[in-house]
Amino acid sequence: MLCLGVGNADLPLKPDHIATGAQKRIVRNPWRLSWLSRVGRSDTICILGSGLTMVDQVLALRVHGHRGPIRVLSRRGLLPHPHAQASHRAQPIEPELAGSREISALLQGFRRQVRNGADWRGLMDGLRPMAQGLWQQLSNDQRARFLRHGLAWWNIHRHRIAPEIFLRLETLRRDGIVTVNAGFLEAIEEGHRGVLVRYRQRQSHRSRSFNADWIVNCTGMERAGVSHSPLLKGMHRHGLIAADELGLGLSVDRHSRVIDCEGKPQPGLYAVGALTAGQFWEITAAPDIRVQATNVVGAIASRLRYGVRS
């Protein structure tokens, strides 16, 4: 059974657009928290990405005594929405999907329910048990369209933060400590002190820049493709595994069995977790992985008990 951890995505920039002297100022994996000990109290921090990892790193910086400015740069400049207060939390509401399989129609129905008074958080929670089935009913073209145009909005509504954390982040923004910029990273150059970050403003051809002492890569989880590890590279080289068509992870069937390069399930070989996002999509949270792992363990137990060959 393949169940490999997934790390941080690489920088959204070609290597030749990063100055050699700037490399030492880039924190590529913020989960190695030793980098925080090198940060000066008043240093300027540039965080790439505006999702949950960014929020975690901002709070970690404050805990470690950092009081300097933090510049957040992401393509859309969207921040995670908060959960409702416990006293106002809505029960899950089943979305009215009306049998449609077009993403645009599903979204229209979702918005219609919100306009009619449904709590959007309750709708998102009601959608969660249905997400895997809906994803599997979409064509690859529809899935690719969702990843291009809808993923950022899915993330900020689906992966929310606690209300008290949201208030802390909003206070930092109001006080000018954290600023959020929407744009596309163009280059990282050497500066007089630290680095110079160049980016193009979203919906504009204007290039802007700012200085920073550190750049922290919080662009999210990497896509767990076949280049994820030496093990997967070797298995791919020998034809034992194949990447799914969207490059989200490995090709697996609905039973989590790994598909080889000839399109056949590998007897006795299963994948669990983010590696299977191409097939299941909603498969990174513990409750979903727990169900998947239980099913896989049951399948393995059956093989051992009855000598099944698939």
FENTA-V270607 format. One record per backbone hydrogen bond with DSSP energy under -1.0 kcal/mol. CO is the residue of the C=O (numbers start at 1). NH is the residue of the N-H. If there is no record, write none. Layout:
co->(CO | CO)
nh->(NH | NH)
This chain:
co->(2 | 7 | 11 | 14 | 15 | 17 | 19 | 20 | 22 | 23 | 25 | 27 | 29 | 31 | 32 | 33 | 34 | 35 | 36 | 40 | 41 | 44 | 44 | 45 | 46 | 47 | 48 | 51 | 52 | 53 | 54 | 55 | 56 | 57 | 58 | 59 | 60 | 61 | 62 | 69 | 70 | 71 | 72 | 73 | 74 | 81 | 85 | 95 | 97 | 102 | 103 | 104 | 105 | 106 | 107 | 108 | 109 | 110 | 111 | 112 | 113 | 114 | 119 | 120 | 121 | 122 | 122 | 123 | 124 | 127 | 127 | 128 | 130 | 131 | 132 | 135 | 139 | 140 | 141 | 142 | 143 | 144 | 145 | 146 | 146 | 150 | 151 | 152 | 153 | 154 | 155 | 156 | 158 | 161 | 162 | 163 | 164 | 165 | 166 | 167 | 168 | 169 | 170 | 171 | 172 | 172 | 173 | 177 | 179 | 181 | 182 | 184 | 187 | 188 | 189 | 194 | 195 | 196 | 197 | 198 | 198 | 199 | 200 | 201 | 206 | 208 | 210 | 212 | 214 | 215 | 216 | 220 | 223 | 225 | 229 | 230 | 231 | 232 | 233 | 234 | 235 | 236 | 239 | 242 | 244 | 248 | 249 | 251 | 253 | 256 | 257 | 258 | 260 | 264 | 266 | 269 | 270 | 273 | 274 | 275 | 276 | 276 | 277 | 280 | 281 | 285 | 286 | 287 | 288 | 289 | 290 | 291 | 292 | 293 | 294 | 295 | 296 | 297 | 298 | 299 | 300 | 301 | 302 | 303)
nh->(272 | 222 | 13 | 17 | 18 | 188 | 22 | 23 | 25 | 26 | 215 | 217 | 32 | 33 | 35 | 36 | 37 | 38 | 39 | 43 | 67 | 213 | 214 | 71 | 216 | 73 | 218 | 55 | 56 | 57 | 58 | 59 | 60 | 61 | 62 | 63 | 64 | 66 | 65 | 45 | 179 | 47 | 181 | 49 | 183 | 161 | 88 | 97 | 100 | 106 | 107 | 108 | 109 | 110 | 111 | 112 | 113 | 114 | 115 | 116 | 118 | 117 | 123 | 124 | 125 | 93 | 126 | 127 | 128 | 130 | 131 | 131 | 134 | 135 | 136 | 138 | 143 | 144 | 145 | 146 | 147 | 148 | 149 | 150 | 151 | 154 | 155 | 156 | 157 | 158 | 159 | 81 | 160 | 83 | 166 | 167 | 168 | 169 | 170 | 171 | 172 | 173 | 174 | 175 | 177 | 178 | 176 | 70 | 72 | 74 | 202 | 200 | 198 | 19 | 196 | 191 | 212 | 189 | 210 | 186 | 187 | 208 | 184 | 204 | 201 | 199 | 197 | 195 | 46 | 27 | 48 | 9 | 225 | 228 | 233 | 234 | 235 | 236 | 237 | 238 | 240 | 239 | 261 | 251 | 247 | 224 | 244 | 259 | 256 | 271 | 253 | 266 | 263 | 260 | 269 | 258 | 2 | 276 | 277 | 250 | 279 | 280 | 281 | 282 | 283 | 289 | 290 | 291 | 292 | 293 | 294 | 295 | 296 | 297 | 298 | 299 | 300 | 301 | 302 | 303 | 304 | 305 | 306 | 307)
